[in-house]
Amino acid sequence: MNTSKSVKRCGYVAIVGRPNVGKSTLLNHILEQKISITSRKPQTTRHNVLGIKTEDGVQAIYVDTPGMHQRHDKAINRYMNKAASNAVKDVDVVVFIVDKLAWMPDDDMVAQRLQYLECPIILAVNKIDQLEDKETLLPHLQKLAERLNVAEIIPISALRGHNLDKLQALVAERLPETDHFYPEDQITDRTSRFLAAEIVREKITRQLGDELPYQMTVEIEEFNHEGRIIHIGALILVERDGQKRILIGDKGDKIKQIGQQARIDMEKLFDTKVMLRLWVKVKSGWSDDERALRSLGYDDI
C-alpha cells in the first residue's frame, strides 16, 4: 500500500453480492486467516462477520455479509437479506463482488440497493482464474462500466490471491483519516463460541451438500477451558427426523467425520487441543420462527 504510515486511516468496508460469488473467501484471504466459513453451497454465510486488517497505518474493517437474494419465503431468508442491507448503511466503502462473466437477477437486485449510497463502490469481478478465454474479460468489464455507477472496477481471484493487494490499496485510499477503532492485533469482533459454531456448520455443509436442506443450525452449549484443553459441546438443530438420520449417518459415520474435521480447524484457530462433542436435535419449524431465530443468535443486526 502506498498510504503513508504517518497518516492513520480507518473505516468500514462492506463486502456485498449475491450468494456464492466469493465474499467469504475474499475476506479470509485478505486477513490471511479463516474467519468466515465457506462452501460451494449458496447462502453459507448467514451473519455479518467483521474482519479487521491493520497494516501500514491503515485499519480496514471488512464486513462479510450474507448473499443478497430474492427469496423471502422463510424468516431466515428475510433475516439474511436484512443483515446484508443494513451492513451497507454506514460504511465508508463498498466492495460489490460479481462472478466472472455472469450477471444474474440477484446481481441486479444488489446493484439497485447500492445505487443510492453516497460512499464509493468498488466492483470486484471475481474468479477470473476460471476464465478459459481471457480475451472475453475486457469487453465484459467495459459493459459493466457502462451499466453501473462505480468508482473502480477490478478483476480479481479471491481464491488465488490475484489482484488482492491492488484491491486493498483502492480501499485504503478511500478510507477517512482517523485513529484506529480496534487494537492492531484484533482480527474480528466475533466470539470464540460463534466461530466454533460456524466451523461445525461449515463441515456439515461441505460433507452433506445437497443431502441436507438449509434448515440446519448449530448452537454451542458448552465452551470451557480446562488447562490447555477447550471442551466444546455443539448442538445441531434440524427440522425433521429424516434430516437427523442423514446427519448422523450409518452407525454414526457422518457425525463422526464432521466432528473430526471441525476439531482440526478449531485447534488451528484456537491454537490448543480441543475436545468436541456433537449431538443432533429435531426442532420443527425453527427456520421460519422469529422467536426461535432470536434465541439462536439471529438477532445481531
C-alpha positions in Angstrom: 0.0 0.0 0.0 1.2 3.5 -0.8 -0.6 5.1 2.1 1.9 6.8 4.4 2.4 5.3 7.8 2.4 8.7 9.4 -1.3 9.1 8.3 -3.7 6.8 10.1 -6.8 5.7 8.1 -9.6 3.7 9.4 -13.1 2.7 8.2 -15.7 0.1 7.4 -15.8 -1.8 4.2 -18.9 -3.8 3.3 -18.3 -6.9 1.1 -21.6 -7.5 -0.7 -23.0 -9.5 -3.6 -25.4 -12.3 -4.4 -24.9 -15.8 -2.8 -21.8 -17.8 -3.7 -19.7 -15.2 -5.5 -16.8 -15.5 -3.1 -17.3 -12.9 -0.4 -16.2 -15.0 2.5 -13.2 -16.4 0.5 -12.1 -12.8 -0.2 -12.3 -11.9 3.5 -10.3 -14.9 4.6 -7.6 -14.3 2.0 -7.3 -10.6 2.9 -6.9 -11.5 6.6 -4.7 -14.5 5.8 -6.7 -16.3 8.4 -10.1 -18.1 8.3 -12.8 -16.1 9.9 -15.8 -16.7 7.5 -16.9 -20.2 6.7 -17.1 -21.2 3.0 -18.6 -23.9 0.9 -19.9 -24.4 -2.6 -23.4 -24.2 -1.4 -25.0 -20.7 -1.7 -26.1 -18.8 1.4 -23.4 -20.5 3.6 -22.9 -17.1 5.3 -25.8 -16.2 7.5 -24.5 -13.4 9.7 -22.5 -10.3 9.1 -18.9 -11.1 10.1 -16.3 -8.5 10.9 -12.7 -9.0 9.8 -10.1 -6.4 10.8 -6.9 -5.8 8.7 -4.4 -3.4 10.2 -1.3 -2.7 8.1 0.9 0.3 7.3 -1.2 2.8 9.2 -4.5 1.6 7.6 -7.2 -0.3 9.5 -9.8 -1.6 7.1 -12.8 -3.2 9.0 -14.4 -5.5 6.5 -17.9 -6.7 6.9 -18.6 -10.0 5.2 -22.4 -10.1 4.5 -24.9 -12.9 3.7 -25.6 -13.1 -0.1 -28.5 -10.9 -1.1 -31.2 -12.9 -2.8 -34.8 -12.6 -3.9 -36.2 -15.4 -1.6 -38.4 -14.2 1.2 -40.3 -17.4 1.9 -38.8 -18.0 5.4 -37.8 -15.9 8.3 -34.2 -16.9 8.0 -34.1 -15.7 4.4 -35.6 -12.4 5.4 -33.0 -12.1 8.2 -30.1 -12.7 5.8 -31.3 -10.1 3.4 -31.9 -7.6 6.2 -28.4 -8.2 7.6 -26.8 -7.6 4.3 -28.8 -4.5 3.6 -28.1 -3.0 7.0 -24.4 -3.6 6.6 -24.1 -1.0 3.8 -25.8 1.8 5.5 -22.9 3.4 7.4 -19.8 2.1 5.7 -17.0 4.1 4.1 -16.5 1.8 1.1 -18.5 -1.0 -0.5 -16.8 -3.9 -2.4 -19.5 -5.3 -4.7 -18.5 -8.8 -5.9 -19.8 -10.4 -9.1 -18.9 -13.8 -10.6 -16.6 -13.5 -13.7 -18.8 -13.1 -16.8 -22.1 -13.9 -15.2 -24.8 -11.3 -14.5 -27.9 -12.7 -12.7 -31.2 -11.2 -11.5 -29.8 -11.2 -7.9 -26.8 -9.1 -9.2 -29.4 -6.5 -10.5 -31.1 -6.5 -7.1 -27.8 -5.8 -5.3 -27.0 -3.0 -7.8 -30.4 -1.4 -7.2 -29.9 -1.5 -3.4 -26.5 0.2 -3.8 -27.4 2.9 -6.2 -28.5 5.4 -3.5 -25.3 5.1 -1.4 -23.1 8.1 -1.1 -19.9 6.1 -0.3 -17.6 4.8 -3.2 -18.4 1.4 -4.6 -15.6 -0.8 -5.9 -16.8 -3.6 -8.3 -14.7 -6.7 -8.0 -15.1 -9.2 -10.8 -14.1 -12.5 -9.1 -13.0 -15.9 -10.2 -11.2 -14.6 -13.3 -8.7 -17.5 -12.9 -11.6 -19.8 -14.1 -12.0 -18.0 -17.5 -11.0 -20.2 -20.4 -10.8 -17.3 -22.8 -9.1 -14.3 -21.1 -9.9 -12.0 -24.1 -13.6 -12.1 -23.1 -12.8 -10.2 -19.8 -12.1 -6.7 -21.2 -15.4 -6.3 -23.2 -17.3 -7.6 -20.1 -15.6 -5.0 -17.9 -16.4 -2.3 -20.4 -20.1 -3.3 -20.4 -20.1 -3.3 -16.6 -18.6 0.2 -16.6 -21.4 1.4 -18.8 -24.1 -0.3 -16.8 -23.0 0.7 -13.2 -22.1 3.8 -11.4 -19.0 2.7 -9.5 -15.7 4.3 -8.5 -13.5 1.4 -9.7 -13.8 -2.0 -11.5 -11.1 -4.5 -10.7 -10.8 -8.2 -11.8 -9.7 -10.5 -9.0 -9.3 -14.1 -7.9 -10.2 -14.2 -4.2 -9.1 -17.9 -4.0 -5.8 -17.5 -5.9 -5.0 -14.0 -4.4 -4.8 -12.3 -7.8 -5.0 -8.5 -7.6 -6.0 -8.5 -3.9 -3.1 -6.1 -3.0 -4.4 -3.7 -5.6 -8.0 -4.1 -4.3 -6.8 -3.3 -0.7 -4.9 -0.3 -1.9 -8.1 1.0 -3.7 -10.0 0.5 -0.4 -7.3 2.1 1.7 -7.1 5.4 -0.2 -10.8 5.8 0.2 -10.9 5.4 4.0 -11.1 8.5 6.2 -8.1 9.8 8.1 -8.8 8.9 11.7 -7.4 6.9 14.6 -8.0 3.1 14.6 -11.1 1.7 16.2 -9.6 -1.6 17.2 -6.2 -2.9 18.6 -3.7 -3.7 15.9 -3.7 -7.5 16.7 -7.5 -7.9 16.7 -8.9 -9.6 13.6 -12.6 -10.0 14.4 -15.3 -8.9 16.8 -16.9 -12.3 16.9 -16.6 -14.6 20.0 -14.9 -17.9 20.1 -18.2 -19.6 20.6 -19.6 -18.1 17.4 -16.5 -19.1 15.4 -16.8 -22.7 16.8 -20.4 -22.9 15.8 -19.6 -21.7 12.3 -16.9 -24.2 11.8 -19.2 -27.1 12.7 -21.9 -25.7 10.3 -19.3 -25.4 7.5 -18.2 -29.0 7.9 -21.8 -30.2 7.8 -22.5 -28.1 4.7 -19.4 -29.4 3.0 -19.9 -33.1 4.0 -23.6 -33.3 3.1 -24.0 -30.7 0.3 -27.5 -31.1 -1.2 -28.4 -34.0 1.0 -29.3 -31.6 3.8 -31.5 -28.6 3.3 -30.8 -25.2 4.8 -33.0 -25.9 7.8 -29.9 -26.7 10.0 -28.1 -24.6 12.5 -25.5 -25.0 15.3 -25.6 -23.8 18.9 -22.6 -24.0 21.3 -23.9 -25.2 24.6 -20.5 -25.8 26.3 -17.2 -23.9 25.9 -14.9 -24.4 28.8 -11.1 -24.2 29.3 -9.6 -26.9 31.4 -5.8 -26.4 31.4 -4.6 -26.5 27.8 -7.8 -28.1 26.6 -11.0 -26.5 25.4 -14.1 -28.6 25.9 -16.8 -27.7 23.3 -20.3 -29.1 23.1 -22.3 -28.3 20.0 -26.0 -28.9 19.4 -27.0 -29.3 15.8 -30.6 -28.4 15.1 -32.6 -29.8 12.2 -36.3 -29.6 11.4 -37.2 -33.3 10.6 -36.3 -36.8 11.8 -35.1 -37.6 8.3 -32.5 -34.8 8.4 -31.3 -36.1 11.7 -30.7 -39.6 10.3 -28.8 -38.1 7.3 -26.6 -36.1 9.7 -25.8 -39.0 12.0 -25.2 -41.4 9.1 -24.8 -45.1 9.1 -23.7 -46.2 12.6 -22.8 -42.5 13.2 -20.1 -42.3 10.5 -21.2 -38.9 9.1 -21.4 -37.1 12.5 -18.0 -38.6 13.4 -16.4 -37.3 10.2 -17.9 -33.9 10.7 -16.6 -33.8 14.3 -13.1 -34.8 13.3 -12.9 -32.2 10.6 -14.3 -29.5 12.8 -12.0 -30.3 15.7 -8.9 -29.9 13.4 -10.0 -26.4 12.3 -10.8 -25.4 15.8 -7.4 -26.5 17.1 -5.8 -24.4 14.3 -8.0 -21.4 15.2 -7.7 -21.5 19.0 -4.1 -22.9 18.9 -4.8 -25.5 21.6 -6.2 -29.0 21.9 -10.0 -29.3 21.6 -12.3 -32.0 22.9 -15.5 -31.7 20.7 -18.9 -33.3 21.3 -21.7 -33.1 18.8 -25.3 -34.1 19.2 -28.4 -33.6 16.9 -31.9 -32.5 17.9 -35.1 -32.0 15.9 -36.8 -28.6 16.4 -39.6 -28.4 13.8 -40.0 -25.0 12.0 -37.1 -23.2 13.7 -36.0 -21.5 10.4 -39.4 -19.8 9.9 -39.9 -18.8 13.6 -38.8 -15.3 14.5 -38.6 -16.1 18.2 -36.6 -19.3 17.6 -34.2 -17.4 15.4 -33.6 -14.7 18.0 -32.9 -17.4 20.7 -30.4 -19.0 18.3 -28.5 -15.7 17.8 -30.1 -14.4 14.6 -30.7 -11.0 16.0 -27.3 -9.2 15.6 -28.5 -6.6 13.0 
